Amino acid sequence: MFPFITRDEKKDGYRKTSFFWRLFRYESDPKKGTSLDLFFIPLLRP
């Protein structure tokens, strides 16, 4: 079974949500900033 949808959260404020690896990926890290990928294309990088 492939992990199509994942959601990770940590107590320090780190959050990551992804669908089908990087078809859609949103990552919010208080230390590094926000990252967004859509259709495997990096749209937003710190």
Summary of the structure (lengths in Angstrom):
residues: 46
radius of gyration: 10.8
end to end distance: 32.3
largest distance: 32.7
contacts: 93
relative contact order: 0.20
helix: 0%
strand: 57%
